[in-house]
C-alpha cells in the first residue's frame, strides 16, 4: 500500500499544512463551479481541493502513472 493511502485511511487526527499552488485559470473556474455546487454545505475552496485530493489519492494503484502522464501532458501544453 502506498504510504499516502495508509495515511489517509488512518484514524489519527490530521494536522493541516498550508501550501501555495499555481494552476491554470480554467481549473480555477472548474473549482469555483464545484464550490458553488457545494454551497449548501458552505464548503470553501480549500475543503473542495482537499476532497478532490483525498478521492484521487485513495483511488486505484494507477495513481502515480496517471499523475506522471498529466505532468508530461501539461508541460507539453505549456511549451
C-alpha positions as CSV (number, residue, x, y, z in Angstrom):
1,X,0.0,0.0,0.0
2,X,1.3,3.5,-0.9
3,X,2.2,5.5,2.2
4,X,-0.2,8.2,1.4
5,X,-3.1,5.7,1.1
6,X,-2.2,4.3,4.5
7,X,-2.1,7.8,6.0
8,X,-5.5,8.8,4.5
9,X,-7.1,5.6,5.9
10,X,-5.6,6.2,9.4
11,X,-7.9,7.2,12.3
12,X,-5.5,9.8,13.7
13,X,-6.5,13.4,13.7
14,X,-4.9,15.0,10.7
15,X,-2.8,18.2,11.0
16,X,-3.1,20.9,8.4
17,X,-0.5,22.4,6.2
18,X,-0.9,25.5,4.0
19,X,0.5,25.2,0.6
20,X,0.6,27.7,-2.3
21,X,-0.2,26.4,-5.7
22,X,-0.4,27.9,-9.2
23,X,-3.0,26.4,-11.5
24,X,-4.5,27.2,-14.9
25,X,-7.3,29.6,-14.9
26,X,-9.7,27.0,-16.4
27,X,-9.1,24.8,-13.4
28,X,-9.8,27.6,-11.0
29,X,-13.1,28.2,-12.9
30,X,-14.0,24.5,-12.6
31,X,-13.1,24.5,-8.9
32,X,-15.3,27.6,-8.3
33,X,-18.1,25.7,-10.1
34,X,-17.6,22.8,-7.7
35,X,-17.6,25.2,-4.7
36,X,-20.9,26.7,-6.0
37,X,-22.4,23.2,-6.3
38,X,-21.5,22.6,-2.6
39,X,-22.9,25.9,-1.4
40,X,-25.5,24.1,0.7
41,X,-22.5,22.7,2.6
42,X,-20.8,26.0,2.9
43,X,-17.7,24.4,1.5
44,X,-14.6,26.5,0.9
45,X,-12.2,26.1,-2.0
46,X,-9.7,24.5,0.4
47,X,-12.3,21.9,1.5
48,X,-13.1,21.1,-2.1
49,X,-9.5,20.8,-3.1
50,X,-8.8,18.6,-0.1
51,X,-11.8,16.3,-1.0
52,X,-10.5,16.1,-4.6
53,X,-7.0,15.2,-3.5
54,X,-8.3,12.6,-1.0
55,X,-10.5,11.0,-3.6
56,X,-7.7,10.9,-6.1
57,X,-5.1,9.6,-3.7
58,X,-7.4,6.9,-2.4
59,X,-8.0,5.8,-6.0
60,X,-6.6,2.8,-7.7
61,X,-2.9,1.7,-7.9
62,X,-2.5,3.6,-11.2
63,X,-2.5,7.0,-9.5
64,X,1.3,7.5,-9.9
65,X,1.1,6.6,-13.6
66,X,-1.8,9.0,-14.2
67,X,-0.1,11.8,-12.3
68,X,3.1,11.4,-14.4
69,X,1.1,11.4,-17.6
70,X,-0.7,14.6,-16.6
71,X,2.5,16.3,-15.6
72,X,4.1,15.4,-19.0
73,X,0.9,16.5,-20.9
74,X,0.7,19.8,-19.1
75,X,4.4,20.6,-19.7
76,X,3.9,19.9,-23.4
77,X,0.9,22.2,-23.4
78,X,2.9,25.0,-21.8
79,X,5.7,24.9,-24.4
